[in-house]
Amino acid sequence: MSNLIIPIQVDYGAEEYIWYSSFTNITDLIEWWENVPSIDILNYDPHQLINDGTVRFIPANSEIDFGVHYSSEKGPRIMMDNDYSSYLYYAGKQYQHKGHKTYINEPIKPI
């Protein structure tokens, strides 16, 4: 079985990378992601999370050929920003990391 190739967007596409991961199945990737304690690209290097495999920067306006065995629409992809908005996406579902936080809506006070 071949290793998973995972597109990564940082800060909603401000930077993009390709991760040639050490994972050979999606279950292990999802389990790893769900155990990431925190993501905050403003306070530390997001590449510290990617400690296995190879990460390559994609220059702006570049085309990447993943090969015939990979579809970026069906394959996993990651968006890294902070604990509120980072996610792993696979097969129509968003997976949250362990440190995921949700915004609390404050009630609107009547005037």
C-alpha positions as CSV (number, residue, x, y, z in Angstrom):
1,M,0.0,0.0,0.0
2,S,1.3,3.5,-0.8
3,N,1.6,6.4,1.5
4,L,-1.0,9.1,1.7
5,I,-0.4,12.4,-0.1
6,I,-2.2,15.2,1.7
7,P,-2.6,18.8,0.5
8,I,-2.3,21.3,3.4
9,Q,-3.6,24.9,3.4
10,V,-2.3,27.2,6.0
11,D,-4.4,30.2,6.9
12,Y,-7.1,29.5,4.3
13,G,-4.7,29.1,1.5
14,A,-2.2,31.9,2.3
15,E,0.4,29.1,2.0
16,E,-0.1,25.7,0.5
17,Y,1.9,22.5,1.0
18,I,1.9,18.9,-0.1
19,W,2.6,16.4,2.7
20,Y,4.0,13.0,1.5
21,S,3.0,11.4,4.8
22,S,4.2,8.2,6.4
23,F,0.5,7.1,6.8
24,T,-0.6,4.2,4.6
25,N,-4.3,4.3,5.6
26,I,-6.9,6.9,6.3
27,T,-7.8,5.5,9.7
28,D,-4.3,6.1,11.1
29,L,-4.3,9.6,9.7
30,I,-7.7,10.5,11.2
31,E,-6.6,9.0,14.6
32,W,-3.4,11.1,14.5
33,W,-5.3,14.3,13.6
34,E,-7.9,13.7,16.4
35,N,-5.1,13.6,18.9
36,V,-3.3,16.8,17.9
37,P,-3.5,18.9,21.1
38,S,-3.5,22.4,19.6
39,I,-3.0,24.4,16.4
40,D,-2.0,28.0,16.4
41,I,0.0,29.1,13.3
42,L,0.6,32.6,14.8
43,N,2.5,31.3,17.9
44,Y,4.4,28.4,16.5
45,D,5.6,26.8,13.3
46,P,2.7,24.6,12.0
47,H,5.3,22.2,10.5
48,Q,6.1,21.0,14.0
49,L,2.9,18.9,13.6
50,I,4.1,17.2,10.5
51,N,6.9,15.1,12.0
52,D,6.8,12.1,9.6
53,G,7.2,12.2,5.9
54,T,8.1,15.1,3.7
55,V,6.4,18.5,3.3
56,R,6.9,20.5,0.2
57,F,5.9,24.2,-0.3
58,I,3.7,24.9,-3.3
59,P,4.5,28.3,-4.9
60,A,1.5,30.5,-5.7
61,N,-0.2,29.7,-9.0
62,S,1.5,26.3,-9.4
63,E,-0.1,23.2,-10.8
64,I,0.7,19.9,-9.0
65,D,0.3,16.5,-10.6
66,F,-0.6,14.0,-7.9
67,G,-0.7,11.1,-10.3
68,V,-3.6,9.0,-11.5
69,H,-4.1,7.3,-8.1
70,Y,-5.0,10.5,-6.2
71,S,-7.9,12.9,-6.4
72,S,-7.7,16.0,-4.3
73,E,-11.5,16.1,-4.3
74,K,-11.8,12.6,-2.8
75,G,-8.5,12.4,-0.9
76,P,-7.8,13.8,2.6
77,R,-6.8,17.4,3.0
78,I,-5.9,19.6,5.9
79,M,-6.6,23.3,6.7
80,M,-4.4,24.7,9.5
81,D,-5.1,28.0,11.2
82,N,-6.0,27.9,14.9
83,D,-7.9,25.8,17.4
84,Y,-11.2,27.2,16.1
85,S,-10.9,26.7,12.4
86,S,-8.4,23.9,11.6
87,Y,-9.7,20.6,10.3
88,L,-9.0,17.5,8.3
89,Y,-11.4,16.8,5.5
90,Y,-12.1,13.4,4.1
91,A,-15.0,11.8,2.2
92,G,-17.4,14.6,2.9
93,K,-16.7,14.9,6.6
94,Q,-14.7,17.4,8.7
95,Y,-12.6,15.9,11.5
96,Q,-11.6,18.1,14.4
97,H,-8.4,17.9,16.3
98,K,-8.3,17.3,20.1
99,G,-7.8,20.9,21.0
100,H,-10.7,22.2,18.8
101,K,-12.6,25.0,20.3
102,T,-16.0,26.5,19.3
103,Y,-17.0,30.1,19.3
104,I,-19.6,30.9,22.0
105,N,-22.3,33.2,20.7
106,E,-23.1,35.9,23.2
107,P,-26.9,36.6,23.5
108,I,-28.0,39.8,21.8
109,K,-29.1,42.3,24.5
110,P,-32.3,44.2,23.8
111,I,-32.0,48.0,23.4
